[in-house]
């Protein structure tokens, strides 16, 4: 026998789901359903309706349009934000939600080098494919606001913001950026001197320019980079192998000082740190940012040696009496001056001399040995090495002569590049002292310095100088304060705040990035271009490879691909003093540039007067103290993305935003008020006996073992990806089940912030849920509405209102998995309670409740109920409190203080009735039998305790 319903056209099959989904996606597109109106400008509402005061600005992290397309892991966050956005539209809010593309970057450029295809062609094709894939998921984005960082109309403003930063300086007194013109005015009026304390009027024109440049938030600096002549490019530390060669191509890499654009993010270190307090971000991300900025309070202390002052930075000035030696970074500028010209004396420990008799030779050999190491390796490096300079320094607190070393564990870029070493209380110093046989003197009691460094707190010992500083008996904090006071008095040191944060290296020798709006004159002097000349568009080039050199030619310098466009590089411009010849900067900006401000362009994507109108910005991201508290910094209401962007992207965009705030271009102090890190969808992958990945979809399981083509394979769990042969495309799942099923499945897999394993076999569970929902509304054989208008029972009302209350709260708090669980429970309840046709008043609200997660089926069912408008803006159902309270409560019954049974009684039951019910409970009655009841305790609604003897 065949089930007649299976042969009907009105069953919610994947084919029907696909058809419904396409229809509604077309409807939304035709009606601009998700277009959010702005207060002013092109995108403002023209229908005369007032703008809702209540708004939601929700955003996903800017994706890179990869050539590989999406797998089902990618849209997890996008579906969640879409769901949240849809829920908020039903609460009556004006919701801004869109998705753009962070489309500059290396993959398209490398593909261009290999194939000659212009990176723009590749990028545009990838964006198109990704739009199609995302569109099929029914994401309610405002398409008018979708930008790509590679659009010239977009990067015009990236260049413009660069110029605003370039034309600013940081006023330390006010703690904010100001226009450079105001600085020049103050310098000209002698209200301020140059950084080296000179008066402006005493300077030549060239010196004046130089003096001003030193204040700018963007500056050219000589910095050490990894230069690889064979590849023609500088490389990141991660791209260089341990033996100092390029990962790609195996060419030699040289450390080279190159002039590079830098951004002075360090000026904002304190504000970037302090303002974290006002952000609704995961604690983990805040702490990663704190760590990255790395503010340490300590002291700078001067050690005297051979007529020089060697300044060290220490966080532990309390341990000065335990300083047994000093270490300079091998690159420290005093190394050569301090180096003893006489060979090591006979009694110098052989472990200190690096196998040489002459200090100069030892230093040279040591420097050569470590030249290729990155800072990271130098810090990780466990085996401590170093070289004695043949000279001693004087410890300022006790006059002790301590040997001076160079060692690679001291970095040149941090603090002063020199340390006082306290082996008893610093782990690295302890290791070094152990290897080189240096004394270890305990000055803070508490540990056992015979076995390891003691880095904890304790009482100071061995820390007094006759007639001088005496720290004995003090605790760490008191000792730090006292030492700093003493050093300051003696002129031997001072309190110092130190940061780990470095300025931002802002230039890349690539093709596929934003060109700099900067030109140079014949003398090499840099000039910013006026806004009227923007955008500076990327020129066409013959090929995308940087110029490469003889791999061994360390003296060569990078020639970025743009340098090949001679006609573009050499220009005649009138920058206010007549036409002259200039040369364009041939670097491009790093990929982080475009993503540092895109949240603002989403707000005003078509504005060609300014990157974002202030009034629109105020509406969408301005501070709202009434809603979020007095310290609300403003920003996007909800920003969802992976935790891998915790530091760089989020620090750079906070920095740019703060500069724009200081200059008055935005009213918000922060770009992202609330951040949420979604988990990842993970998957099983399988390798054969050779360790090669096999297609996961074709692996079969038998008795807990896994087989591919009859051969047993090994199961691994982790990322999903093309190379692991375990990627599942959303296209497949949409085709086989429908997009709504995929959405429900992804949202139901677990709490949004945790990772979860993908299992295609489980998707059908979500499909069945939607099919049951469908059958509550539609008669599968006729396609007619199957509900009726009878009244709801008391039980129905309770079930419905509890579901509404629970679901509402879950949506608000992004607990989307429990939304699904509650809806499944309610749909099951109705399915069981009504075999054919449930009351309309019980079913219609579920369609609204489910619509943020499964919008296509919801729209379709809404139509079945006879509505002619989209469900998108229907008010979200409300509930009546009276159905939430239980009329009965469960009360534990204790005998002599131990719970022995539980009884159910009416909430308002009187004492006598409850006690009677308790005593009548069979187990209690049994326990009371033959006993003397001495006392009856009753706490209404909470418990009964019967005391017996
Ligand atoms: C003496 C001392 C004694 C230290 C002690 C620590 C513990 P943070 O907290 O990371 O700022 N240091 C300073 N400059 C350095 C450099 N350029 N390269 C490597 N190490 C450097 O760390 C500050 C501490 O790191 C400083 O305090 C210094 O060691 C070391 F019981 O000075 B300390």
Boltz pocket constraint, residues with backbone or C-beta under 6 A from the ligand:
constraints:
  - pocket:
      binder: B
      contacts: [[A, 294], [A, 296], [A, 313], [A, 314], [A, 315], [A, 316], [A, 319], [A, 329], [A, 409], [A, 410], [A, 411], [A, 412], [A, 413], [A, 414], [A, 415], [A, 416], [A, 417], [A, 418], [A, 419], [A, 420], [A, 421], [A, 422], [A, 424], [A, 425], [A, 426], [A, 454], [A, 498]]
      max_distance: 6.0
